[in-house]
Amino acid sequence: MQQVYMDHGATTPLHPEVIAVMTDVLTNHYGNPSSVHAWGRDAKKRLEEARTSVAKLIGAQPEEIFFTSGGTEADNMAILGVAKGLEKKGKHIITSAIEHHAVLYPCEVLKKAGYDLTILPVDDQGRVRPEDLALALREDTVLVSIMHANNEIGTLQPIAELARIAKERGVLFHTDAVQSVGKIPVNVNELGVDLLSFSAHKIYGPKGVGALYIRRGSRILPLTHGGGQERRRRPGTENLPGIVAFGKAAEIAQRDLTAEADRLTKLRDRLIDGLTAIPEVRLNGHRTERIPTNVNVSFRYIEGESLLLSLDLKGIAASSGSACTSGSLDPSHVLLAIGLSHEIAHGSLRLTLGRINTEDDVDYVLREVPVVVERLRSMSPLYNQK
Ligand SMILES: *Cc1c(COP(=O)(O)O)cnc(C)c1O
């Protein structure tokens, strides 16, 4: 049976070149970058080379990159760190209704601690309206956090415009770019953001490593305290194998970006055209302002979980809603925010493409999904009554 992995939004397989450098570091470069001896100096050199590669991918300076344990920690560091750093300025934070939980939950924590939280709505394609942000900004606003690309529906936000509005009012702007970095060109200066989170395992690097970009001069306090690593902003002995692997993944992402984006956009559009030809289906997210790798559709009269299990039996790995909330029966907050009813939201399917996917994979999915949908519907009392 054909095996088709189309869940790259949840995580990606390691690139073979990444495995090679990571294995080499694990085997041969075990020094602590803080040590003064040759082993330590060698490790330090590797660390700084990786920082340069990672910085280049987003058009930043190496000294503006702070390595973390992943996207979640980078998001928490940005939100909680800026809130702490600017406590005296004010206690108002703005975010959007479709953020990843790694952004929404730290914002909720601040709310419980007495902060005012404004959650901006999105339109039916999943886009924040710039005029809504302009109206929400206040004298005591300390941070705006709006994601670049949504992990469930793939919609891209007009970040440059949103960041400009925040900047005009002197407010720091953070973006969770975990889903856009490595898939489309991301440049911190063109976007005009002050803080940006990204993660290695979404770009063919290992799990458990990510980074926060902090524009020089931004006021932010650390969340943890200890040694002097990462210029005291993120103490603790560095995850050198992970960081060097992240650096390699960043180099490869930059090298292959244009060709892969073109190739995957074509595969994505074939999937969208094929799947939306099935009756009683809708595409979620923006038709064109979306990352090249994301397809998200909702089928009426279908239970998303049954669809996933049936596809799994066919060797197809997909997801419904987001991987982080699967196992819960609540429909995705993102799908509800773009106006879907609970019923339709429950019948959603997310296919996320990556470098290992081929035309052949798309053919297979387009052959199998309609058959599975038809079979599940034939067993649905609601479908048969309509
Ligand atoms: C995966 C993801 C995260 C979390 O990153 P981890 O490295 O898994 O902690 C945060 N935000 C978005 C949009 C993501 O897709």
The ligand as an SDF file (V2000), in Angstrom:
LIG
                    3D

 15 15  0  0  0  0  0  0  0  0999 V2000
    4.1950   24.0630   15.6510 C   0  0  0  0  0  0  0  0  0  0  0  0
    3.8050   25.4630   15.9850 C   0  0  0  0  0  0  0  0  0  0  0  0
    4.1900   26.0670   17.1880 C   0  0  0  0  0  0  0  0  0  0  0  0
    4.9210   25.2990   18.2590 C   0  0  0  0  0  0  0  0  0  0  0  0
    6.2570   25.0530   17.9190 O   0  0  0  0  0  0  0  0  0  0  0  0
    7.0250   23.8850   18.7270 P   0  0  0  0  0  0  0  0  0  0  0  0
    8.4350   23.9850   18.1960 O   0  0  0  0  0  0  0  0  0  0  0  0
    6.3500   22.6150   18.3960 O   0  0  0  0  0  0  0  0  0  0  0  0
    6.9450   24.2570   20.1670 O   0  0  0  0  0  0  0  0  0  0  0  0
    3.8340   27.3710   17.4180 C   0  0  0  0  0  0  0  0  0  0  0  0
    3.1460   28.0700   16.5060 N   0  0  0  0  0  0  0  0  0  0  0  0
    2.7550   27.5410   15.3330 C   0  0  0  0  0  0  0  0  0  0  0  0
    2.0070   28.3760   14.3560 C   0  0  0  0  0  0  0  0  0  0  0  0
    3.0710   26.2210   15.0400 C   0  0  0  0  0  0  0  0  0  0  0  0
    2.6730   25.6880   13.8810 O   0  0  0  0  0  0  0  0  0  0  0  0
  1  2  1  0
  2  3  1  0
  2 14  2  0
  3  4  1  0
  3 10  2  0
  4  5  1  0
  5  6  1  0
  6  7  2  0
  6  8  1  0
  6  9  1  0
 10 11  1  0
 11 12  2  0
 12 13  1  0
 12 14  1  0
 14 15  1  0
M  END
$$$$
